[in-house]
């Protein structure tokens, strides 16, 4: 009877394990294998070489690109955390009606009804040299000539990232805030704690799992992105994802695969560091 229960358990787990194997393990294993292949201008040679990793890790351009990608991720993470925490705090503690909370969340999701590309393109008429932002500032007399850094720059890339991914920070933080026992907040006020002290000593510690989950979402997406950098920087900035896309456009698949393996390891180290700081299992 016990053996029968064991087999029933295996059968229940089998579909999920099969999906996990086919759509995660096999693709990653394929990328790792291809990263050791050789290649030329016309073909991929199935052999075992370390040349792809040597060229990748010994190139100063690689380190500069990874540094810039990490900078994008850190700046975007910081901005989305501040904005996401503020929005979640307002909705969780100042909006009392569940119906209004739902309406506000639906409003936040409206931009997701269109593709990321369309939302990025919508910034170009606003940030361009003759766009709405520069025109307004010049008409108000605040500037004498258009601000060149607004578009096709690192500023534009970060702005697009924040626009695209702030909701990934809002949702898990809001979920954590809604789980906070309101009697704890009343106890803090009864003990004489100010609003800031309650926020810092009660709300923020209890929101750490949600902050960690939102951080993982934002950081991993930004680290692997290449479309935003290509469109919003006008080719003036670089990222690891863009470097891989360029390699694939030149049919240098083994080099791109090696870069993907290194990027995967970097992201896994970042996620592991976050998980050591916060017990995400409490949120899940």
N, C-alpha and C positions, 0 to 999 in steps of 0.2 A: 504493500500500500504506500509506504514511504517512497519507494522507487517510482511509483506511478505519479505521485505528487511532484517529484523532482522533474520528471519528463514533462509534466503539464507546465511547470515553471519555465523550462527551456523553450517549450513551444510558444509560450506567451512572449518571451523575450526575443525569439527568433526574428519576427518581422522587423523590429526596430534595429536589431543587430545587423540584419541583412542590408537595410537602408544605410546604416552607419558605415558598413564595409564598402558598399558599392559607390556611395556618393562622397565619402570622406577619406577613408583609408586608401582605397585604390587610386584615386586621383593624386593624393599626396605622394604615395609610393611611386607613381609614374613620373611625377615631377622630379623626385629625388634621383631616379634612375636616369632620366634624360639629362639631368644636370652634369652627369659625368661623361656624356657623349661628346664626340668631336664633331666639327662641322666645317664646311667651306661655303663658298658663295652659291653653290648649287644643291648641296645635299647634306643630310645629317648622317654621320658615321657612327654606328653603334659599337663603340669601344669604350674602354675605361681610361679616362685622362683626368688630371687635376688642373688642367690649364684654365678652365673656366673660372674656378675658384681663385686661382693664383692671379689671373688678370683682374678679377673683381676686387679682391682684398688688398692687392698691392697698388691699386690705382688711387691717386689723391682725389680724383673726380668722384669716385665712389664714396669716399669718406665725407666729402663736402656735400654730396647729394643726400646722404643719410642724415647728416647734421641739419640740413635745411628741412628735411622731412620731419625730423624730430621737433624742430622749432615750430613748424606749422602745427604739429600735433599738440605741443605744450600750450601754445598761445590759444589755439582753438579750444582746448580742454578748459583752460582758465576762464575764458570768456563765456563759454557755454555753461560752465558750472555756476558762475555768478548769476547769469541771466536765468538759467533753469531753476536754481534754488529760489531766486526771488519770485518767479512766476508760480512755482509749486507752493511756496509759502503763502502767497496771496490767495491762491485758489483753495488751499487746504484749511486756512485758518480765518480768512476774512469773508469767503463766500460760504454762507451757511446752507444755502439751498442745494440739495443734490442735483436738482434739475438744472440750475444755473451752472454748476460745476460741469455737468455733461455738455451743456451748450458751449461753454468756454473751451473745453477740450475739442469739440467738433470744429470750432473756429480755428484752433491751433492746427488742426489736421487738414484744413482746406488747401494749403499749399502743396500737400502731398498728393492731391488729386491730379497734379500735373507732373511731368518728368523733371528730374534734376536739371537737365539741359535747358529746358524752357525757363526754369526759375533763375538759372545763372544768366541766361541771355537777357532777362528782364532788367538786370543791373546795368547793362551796357548803356542804354539811353540815359540812365540816371547819373552814371559816374563818368561819362565821356567828357572829352575836352569842351564840347559845346552842349553837354548834357544839362539836366535839370539842376543838379547840385551846384555846378560851377556857375550857371546862369543866375541862379538865385543869389549866391554869395556875391557875385559881381554887381548885381542890381542893388543889393543892400550896401554896397561899398565896403564890404569886409575884405575883399581881395581885389587886386588890380589886374591880375591875369589868371587864367585857368590853372587849377591845381593839377599837375601832371600825374601825381602819385595815386589819384583816385582809381584809375583804371589801368589794367595791364601792369600790375605790380603785386608785390607780396601783400600789400594792404587789401587789394581786391580779392586775392585768394582767400585770406583769412576771413574777410567779410562774407564771402560766399559760403565758406565752411560753417560759420556761425549761423548763417541764415538756414542752411540745409539741415544741420544736425542738432540744433538746440533742443528740439522736441525729444530727441533720444536721451537727453539729460532730464528733461522735465518729468517724463512719465515715471521712471523708477523712483525719483526723489519724492514725487507726489504720493506714490504708492506707500513709501516708507512713512511719510508724514501722516497719512490717513490711518496707519496702524498704531500711532502713538496714543497711549491712554491719556485722555484729556484730564484725568484726575492728577496726573503727574504735573501738568502745567498749573493746575489750581494749587497743588501743594507747594510748588515753587513760588507762586505769587503770595501764598499765605506765609511763607518763610521770609518774605521781604525781598525776593529777587526782582531785579528790574527786568524790563523786556529784553534787553541785550544779554543779561546774565542767563535768563531762561533760554534764550536762543542758543547761546554758546555752550551752556552746561547741560541742557536737557534735550533740546530739539536736534542740534547738530550731531551729538554722539549717536542718537537713535536713528539718524538718517544716513549713517555711514554705509550700510549695505546698499541703499539706493544710489548713493553717490558713487560707490565703487562700480555698480552695474552700469550706470550711465557713463562713467569714465571709460570703462572697457568698450562700450559701444562706440563712443566718439573717437577714442584713440585708435582702435583697430581700423575703423572706416577711413580715417584721415591718413593713416600710414599706408594704406593700400590704394588710395585714390590717385588717379592721373587725369581724369577728364576735367576736373575743376582747375587744376594747375595749368593745364594746356589752354583752356579757354580764357580764364580770368587773368592770367599773367601774360598772355600774348606771346608765349614762348620765351619769356625773359626769366622765368623761374624754373626750377627742376624739382623733381621728386623721384622717389624710388619706383613708384608705379609708372611714372612717365618714362623712366629709363628702361624699364622692362617692355613697355609698349613700343618704344623706339627700336629695341632689339628685335622684337617679334616682327615689326614692319620690315626689317632687313633680313628676315628669315633666320635670325640667330637664336633659334629656340633653345639650344643647350645653355647659352650664356644667360638668357632670360630665366630659364629654370634655375640656374645656380643663384641668380639674384633673388628669385622667389623663395628659395630655401633659406637664404640668409635673412631675408625680411621676415619669414615665418618664425625663425628662431628669435629674432629681435622682439617681435610682437609677443611671442610666448613668454619671454623673459619679463617684459613689461606687465603682462597679465598676471604672471606668477608673483611679481612683486606686489601688485595690488591685492591679490588674494591672501598674501601673507599679512598685509596690514589690516585687512577687513575680512571677517567671516561672512562671505556672501551666502553661505548656505542658510543663514537666518532669513534672508529675503526670499530665497527660493522655496 
